[in-house]
């Protein structure tokens, strides 16, 4: 993998994680109970 692809992947991965936490924060503000796994083995963001 070239340096450009590696940097681009990290940018997309961090953007995805920021969006995930943004949505979780909005759900918490609405009073929704969330359970977030400590380990992301199965690609489950929250229950």
Protein Blocks (a to p, Z undefined) as FASTA:
>chain_A
ZZklmmmmmmmmmmmmmmmmmmmmmmmmnopacdddfbdfkopabZZ
